[in-house]
Amino acid sequence: MMFEPVELFDRSFSGLEQAMQIATQKQMVIAQNIANAKTPGYRALTFDEQMMRAVERLDRPDVVIEDELAALTVNSVRYSACTKLMAAKIGVLKTIVTQGRR
């Protein structure tokens, strides 16, 4: 009897991983803006601008701490949602492995 190979991790795992990596990078940019909010001459970066930094220089606004903290909150919620989805998927796999041993 031949069994079809089963993919242990479906595409959603790689999508969640990529979303978490993007959220981590975005968090770093936001943290940099917050840390430099009082630095004279520092201009706020956005995640997209950092990605394009090597391509062109853009005029950037001054750091508005309230905007940065709001962006930090939104990004944290997204990251948290991704980690919860990943944990749920891993929980399902653990259940399948555990039930398979019985």
C-alpha positions as CSV (number, residue, x, y, z in Angstrom):
1,M,0.0,0.0,0.0
2,M,1.4,3.4,-1.0
3,F,0.8,6.5,0.9
4,E,0.8,10.0,-0.5
5,P,3.4,12.2,1.0
6,V,1.9,14.7,3.4
7,E,3.3,18.2,3.7
8,L,3.9,18.9,7.4
9,F,3.8,22.6,7.0
10,D,1.4,24.2,4.6
11,R,1.9,27.5,2.8
12,S,0.3,29.4,5.7
13,F,3.3,28.7,7.8
14,S,5.7,30.4,5.4
15,G,3.2,33.3,5.0
16,L,3.0,33.7,8.8
17,E,6.7,33.5,9.1
18,Q,7.2,36.2,6.4
19,A,4.5,38.4,8.1
20,M,6.3,38.1,11.4
21,Q,9.7,39.0,9.8
22,I,8.2,42.1,8.2
23,A,6.6,43.1,11.5
24,T,9.9,42.7,13.3
25,Q,11.7,44.9,10.7
26,K,8.9,47.5,11.0
27,Q,9.2,47.4,14.8
28,M,12.9,48.2,14.5
29,V,12.2,51.2,12.3
30,I,9.5,52.5,14.7
31,A,11.8,52.0,17.7
32,Q,14.6,53.9,15.9
33,N,12.2,56.8,15.3
34,I,11.1,56.8,19.0
35,A,14.7,56.6,20.2
36,N,15.7,59.5,18.0
37,A,12.6,61.7,18.5
38,K,14.6,64.4,20.4
39,T,17.8,64.2,18.2
40,P,18.2,67.5,16.4
41,G,17.8,67.1,12.7
42,Y,16.6,63.5,12.8
43,R,13.8,62.8,10.4
44,A,11.3,60.0,10.9
45,L,11.6,56.9,8.7
46,T,8.8,54.7,7.6
47,F,9.3,51.0,6.9
48,D,8.9,51.5,3.1
49,E,11.3,54.4,3.1
50,Q,13.9,52.3,4.8
51,M,13.5,49.7,2.1
52,M,14.0,52.3,-0.6
53,R,16.8,54.2,1.2
54,A,19.5,52.8,-1.1
55,V,17.5,53.9,-4.2
56,E,16.6,57.5,-3.4
57,R,16.6,60.1,-0.7
58,L,13.2,61.3,0.4
59,D,12.2,64.3,2.4
60,R,11.0,63.0,5.7
61,P,8.9,64.7,8.4
62,D,10.0,65.4,11.9
63,V,9.2,62.6,14.4
64,V,5.7,62.9,15.9
65,I,5.9,60.7,18.9
66,E,2.2,60.1,19.1
67,D,2.2,58.8,15.5
68,E,5.1,56.6,16.2
69,L,3.5,55.2,19.3
70,A,0.3,54.5,17.4
71,A,2.3,52.7,14.7
72,L,4.1,50.7,17.4
73,T,0.7,49.6,18.8
74,V,-0.7,48.6,15.4
75,N,2.4,46.7,14.5
76,S,2.5,44.9,17.9
77,V,-1.1,43.8,17.5
78,R,-0.3,42.4,14.0
79,Y,2.7,40.5,15.3
80,S,0.8,39.2,18.2
81,A,-2.0,37.9,15.9
82,C,0.6,36.2,13.7
83,T,2.2,34.5,16.7
84,K,-1.2,33.3,18.0
85,L,-2.0,31.8,14.5
86,M,1.4,30.1,14.4
87,A,0.9,28.7,17.9
88,A,-2.6,27.4,17.0
89,K,-1.2,25.7,13.8
90,I,1.6,24.1,15.9
91,G,-0.9,23.0,18.5
92,V,-2.9,21.2,15.7
93,L,0.3,19.5,14.6
94,K,1.1,18.4,18.1
95,T,-2.3,16.9,18.5
96,I,-1.9,15.0,15.2
97,V,1.4,13.6,16.3
98,T,0.2,12.7,19.8
99,Q,-3.0,11.0,18.5
100,G,-0.9,9.1,15.9
101,R,1.1,7.4,18.6
102,R,-2.0,5.8,20.2
